Each structure stands twice: as structure tokens, then as C-alpha cells.
Amino acid sequence: MKISGSTQLALPPDQAYQMMQDPEVLAKAMPGCESLELIGPGEYRMKMKMVLASLSGAFEGKVRITDQQPPTSFKLAVEGTGKIGFMKGEGLLKLAPAPGGTDVAYDGDVQVGGTLAAVGQRMIDVTAKLMIKKFFEKLAA
């Protein structure tokens, strides 16, 4: 499933970029994230809870930040597995100066499998967009 969109943060690009590289900030901003622990350069072990329709479950996985071009772009990859299935996603985030802050454009792919995939593409799409919206809202706060 393709995911793309954009949002604006009321921060200068260099500050917005640094925030999105900080594991403490990422952990607080990612919906359902319980912990994010550094395990290597740009790589983190993640524990999170995911809720999708009537399904919920704990996931363990990794978050990787690659192809860093401060302060204009980077790739973010997330993968996790749990009793209700798996999820894997990768996206490119591009930051550009804008009046009053920074425009953040994102473009990527998300895959889900197992019981999670059984809830249907439309529900997964709506939930993914909601999680991205919440992520940027928490980041802005």
C-alpha cells in the first residue's frame, strides 16, 4: 500500500530534522510506541502496541534511519511482528523551508500480513493515515 502526504511543522528545517532523528522524540511521537532502544548507528529496537479495528497486539521490531541528507531528507524504515501479524514500511521524508516553519513531505510503502491483513485494505489505509497524522501532531507538540 502506498502512503504519501505532507504536513507543516512550526520549526526551522534543521530543528525539525534533528527532532526526527532523536529516539526519545520518535518514541513519544509514534502512536503505540512503548520503547525505542539504540542498537546501532541509526538503528533502534522498538516495542509497540497496535490497534486496528477490533484487533490489537504487541509488536517487536526495528526502526532504521538511513540515507540521511541533513536537514533536507532521510529514509525511515519500520518493521515489526506480533501474534496478530506483521507490518513493514519504508518511506522517504523530505523537509523544505516554508513560511512559518518547515514543509515535511512523505512518500512510502506499507505492507501488513497475518490477521492484520484480514481487516481489509480500506481499514488499514485509514488507520495508517491516522497514525501518521498523530505522529506529526505529537511531534509538533
Secondary structure, DSSP 8 states (H G I E B T S, - for coil): -EEEEEEEESS-HHHHHHHTT-HHHHHHHSTTEEEEEEEETTEEEEEEEEEETTEEEEEEEEEEEEEEETTTEEEEEEEEEETTEEEEEEEEEEEEEETTEEEEEEEEEEEEEGGGGGG-HHHHHHHHHHHHHHHHHHHH-
